Amino acid sequence: IGVRVKFLYQTFQNILYDNLTVILVSVLVTFELLGFMMHHLIALPLAMVRELFRLAGLGVYAVRTDVRDRSIIGGIIARICGWHARIQSACESGRLRCPTDKEFRFSGIDIPMDARLRYGRPSLFLIVFANALVLPFLPMYAKSIVAAGHSDLGLSNQMLAGLPISAFMLCWALSQPFCGICSRWLGQRGACQLGAVILAAGTFGSGMAHDFIALLIWWGLAGIGYGIVFVTINAYIANHTTKANRTQGMAMFLSALFNGTLCGAAIGGILADSVGHRAVFFLGAALCLATIGFMQLFMVSRKAEREAHPEALSVTGKNQAKGSGLLATWGALARNLPFLALVILVAVPSKISLTGITNYLTPLYLGSLELPQAAIGR
């Protein structure tokens, strides 16, 4: 009894590739988390200190801050605000005579707009990462349910394997026009949290599905949640940027989107090869739920949104807030020929190619070659 050298070579080669993939994904995730921590613990507090001194030089004494930080820099901010609070108390009690200059006043200081923008990136990265975990094996997972005899739709196995992806994309597209209304009711942070809950429920249900119809329903529900988060984060970026830095904000959005897709798909394939398909679905659902807490801690609240943008509750909800309604909005877009050309000739073909080739044909083709799930993920 012996072992073929070619088999050992392929085994060690797969292990090497898996390790290199894990290292690459770890580096990308580390950069995401490190960038956030550096901004939250160092760059933002230092900017707040500089703003406090700048305002004090103009006669404006900030007495509060929204930075909840127990680091050294956070202690400095708290100490400065404490001094300003004592000055304010002395002026109000008459123990200290304040200058009559109209510029001398007490005010609050809030998180800068660009800082709020950066807080939206990790949430998007985690949501995209959780969703991308199942991309390398979703068609095969659907085929396995069909092969178990839990489908009587009368379609070929190839068509059935692609139906969950189609259901996800259809529900994603149909949910997007209504995200503005959701943002108006719940605020952008609340809308993102609602989308994350729906995505988590759809992902968990897909992992529990033993019937093909149930898989279609649950994965379509996940598409609704993903669409809500996707559009609301877009609106969040638009609301917290100006014309001068909007391009930079969208670049930040796209980089988080691609990084999350790359890391999630690669790790999802390796995990599916080790622990099975259903466990990866459950992990994705858990990550979506964990993102809700992150959004609660760092994204802007509904009250702060209204204070920062009193003229509109959200960019996606402006027309609804004016009473024009969805039909009027769609009519205006339908009459915009450059927009229609961009959607029909660029956006739709590229999305069909990306989804059809990358998410459907590639996993099925590589699976037909009997490659391991980790290799398909890579």
N, C-alpha and C positions, 0 to 999 in steps of 0.2 A: 504494500500500500504506500503510495507516495502522493505528493502534491505537485501540480504543474507549476513550473517557474512563472509562466505567463499569468497564472491566477494570483500568485503572490505579488508579482510586479503591479498588477492592476489594483490589488487591495492596498498596497502601500502608496500607490499613486493617488488613490481616492482619499486616503487618510491625509496625505500631504496637501492636497487641494482643499480638503475641508479645513485643515488648520490655517492655511493661508487665507481662506475666506473669512474664518472667524477673526483672524488678526485684522484684516482689512475693515470688516464691519465694526470691530471694537474701536479702531482708530477713528472711523467716521462718527460713531456714537459718542466717543470721548470728546471730539471736537464740538459736537452739538452741546453736550452737557457742560463742557469747560467754558465755551463761549457764553452760555447763559449764566454760569456761576461767576465768571469774571465780571460780567456786566452787572449782575445783581448785587454782588458783595463788594466790588471795588469801583468800577467805572461810575455807576449810578450814584452811590454815596458821595464820591468825590465831586461829581457834578452838582449834587445838592449843596455841599459845603460851599462851593464856588458861587452858587446862586444866592445862598444866604448872605455871604459877604457882599456880593454885588448889590443886592437889595438894601442891605444895611447902609452901604455908601450912598444910596439914593434917598435915605430916610425912611425906608420901608422895612419894618421889623417883622419878620415871619415868626409866628408863634406856634406853628404846628407843622407836621410833615407826615406824609403817608408811608415813609420808608420805615418798615419794622425790622430793624437790624440790631443785633446785639454785639456786633463786631466793634473794633476800635473806632473805625470811621463812623459807625452808627452811634457810638457813644459821644463822639464829637458833635454830631448833628443834634443829638438830644441835649447836650450841654448848651449849645448855642441857642436852641429854641427855649431852653429853660431861662437863660439870661434875658431873652427878649420877653418872655412871659412875666418875669419879675419887673422889668421896665414898664410893661403895660399895666401891671397891677399897681405900681407906684404912681403912674400918671393918673389912673382912674381914681385912686384914693386921695389924690392931692399931695402926697408926700414928695412927688417929683414934678417939677414944672416942665412941661413939654414945650418945645418950640412951637410957635404959631404958624410955621411954614406949612402950607397945605400939602407938601410932599411928605411930611412926617406923619406916618400912619402905621397901623398894625394890620398885617395881612397874613393870609395863609400861603403855603407853598405846596405845590402838588408835584406828582411825578411828571417829568417832561413828556411831550408827545412822542418823541422818538423812542423813549424808554418803554412806553406802553406798547409800541409797535413790536419791540423785540420780545416782549412777553408773549406775544401770539405765536411766535415761531415754534417753540418747543411743543406746544399743544398740537399744532398741525403735524409736526414730525412724528409724534407718538401715535396719532390717529392713523396717519398714512402707513406707518410701520406696522401697526396692528392689522390693518386691512391687507397689507401686502404679504403677510405671513402665509396666506393660503393660496396665493396666486400660482405658485409652481405646480400645485397638484389638484386644483379645483376641477379641471376636466376629467382627470382620472378618478377623482373622488365621486363625481357624478356617474361615471361609467361603472364604478364598483356597485353603486346603489342600483343602477339599471340591471347589471349582471345578476344581482341577487334576486331579481324577479319582482321588484317593487315599482314597476311602471307598466302601464297599459295604454300609452298614448298612441301607439301605432306608428311611431317614428323610428328612424334608424338610430343606431347607437351613436353615430357621429353627430347627428343633429341634437340628440338628447344631451350629449356631453357639453354642447355649447349653449344650451338653453339657460342654465344658471347665470352665465356671464351676460347673456342678453337681458335676462330679467333684472339683474343688478344695474346694468347701464340704462335700461328703460326707466326704472324707478328713480335712479339718480337724476336723469334728465327731467322727469316730470315733477320732481320735488323742488327743483331749483327756483321756478318762478314764484313759489309761495314762501320762500325763505324770508323775504322782506316783511311779510305779515308776521311771521314767527318772531323776527327780531323786534318788531314794534311791541308785541305783547310781552315778551320775556327779556328784551335786551339782547345784545350780541353775546354776552357771556352765557346767559340763560339758554339762548338758542343753540350755542355750541354744546352746552351740557346736555340739552335734550337730544341733539343729534348723536352725541356719544352714547347716551343711554340706548337709543334705538339701534345704533350700530352694534353695541354690545349684545343686545337681545337677539338681533338677527344673526350675529356670528355664533352665539351660543346655541341658538336653535338649529342652525345649519349643522353644527357638530353633533347635535342630538338626533338629527333627522335620519329615519330609517325608510322613508318613503320619498319618492322623487318629487311628488307634488309638494310635500312639506319642505323639501330642500328649496324648490323654486320660491315658495312663499317666504321662507325665512331669509334667504339670500336677497330677495327683492326688498324685504324690510331693511336689511343691512344697507342696500343701495340708497334708500330714503335717508337713513341716518348719515351716511357718508356725504350725500348731496347737501344736507343741511349744514354740516360742519364746513364743507368745502366753500360754499357760497358765503356763509357768515364770516369765515376768516378772511375771504376776499373783501367783504364790506368793512371788516374791522381794520384791515390795512388801509383801505381808502379813507376811512374816517380819521385815522391817526397819521396821515401824511398830508403834505401839501403838494402843490404842483412842482415845487423844487426838488422834493425827495421821493415822489411817488414811484418813479422808476426804480430807485433803490429799494423801496419797500416791496415792490412786486418781484424784484430779483431775489430778495430774501425769502419771499413766499415760494418761488419756484425752486430755489436751492433746497429748502426744507422738504418740498414735495418729492424731488428726485432722490435726495438722500434717504428719505423714509422708504421709498419704493425699492431702492437698491438694497438697503440693509435688510428690510423685511423679507423680500423674496429670497435672498441668499440664505438667511438664517432659517426661514420657514422650510426650505427644502431639506436642510440638514436635520432639523428637528423632526420633520415628517419621516425621514429615514430611520430615526432613532426611536421615537415614541409613538408614531402613528399619526394618521390624519386628524382624527377627532381631538386628540390632545392639543394640537396646534390651534384648532378652532377655539378651544376653551382658553388657551393662553391669549389669543387675540382679544377675546371678550374681556378677560381680566385687565389687559392693558388699556382698553377703552374705558373701563370703569376707573382705573387709576388716573387717567387723564382728567376725569371730571374734578377730582380734588385739586389737581394742578391748576385747572382753569379757575376754580373758586379762589385760590390763593393769589393768583398773579394777574388774571385778566381784569379789565376795567369793569366795574359794576354798572348796573343800569342807571343808578343815580348819578354816577360820575359821567356817564355818556350824555345824559340830559343836560348836565351843567356845562359840558364841553361843547355840545352841539345842540343848543336850544332850538335852532331852526329846523332840525330834522332828527328823528330818532335813529335813523340809519340811512346809509346811502341807498341800499336796496329797497327801503321802504318810503322813499321820498314821494314818489308818485301816489302811493296808496294813502300817505298822510295828507296829501292835498285833495284826496277824494276822486282822483281821476280813474282809479281802478285798474285791474290787470288788463282788461280788454283794450283800453285806451293806450296803455303802455305797449302792448303787443302790436297794436295798429301803427304806432309811431315807429317801432322797430321794423315792421314790415315795409314801411315806405322809405326806409333808409337803405338805399342801394349799396353803398360801400359796405355797410354792416352785413347785408345779406350775402354779398359776394365773398366776404371774409369767412362767414359761417359755412356757406354751401361749398365753396371751392377750396377752402383751406382746413377749417376746423373739423368738419364732418369726415372728409376723406382721411385725414391724419389720425383721427380717433378710431375710425374703423380699422385702419391698417395696424395701429398700435395694439388695439384690443384683439383683433382677429388673429394677427400673426404672433404677437408676443404672448398673450394670455391664453390663446386657444390652440393654434396650430403647432407652435413650438413645443409645449408640454406633451401634446399627443404624439408628435413625431419622435421626440426623444424617448418617450415611453415605449413607442413601438420598437425602438432599437434596444430595449431592455436595459437602458441606463438606470443607475440608482437614482432615487429621489433627490439626493444631495447634488448629484451632477446636473439634474434638470434645474434645480434652484440656482446653481452657479451660472 
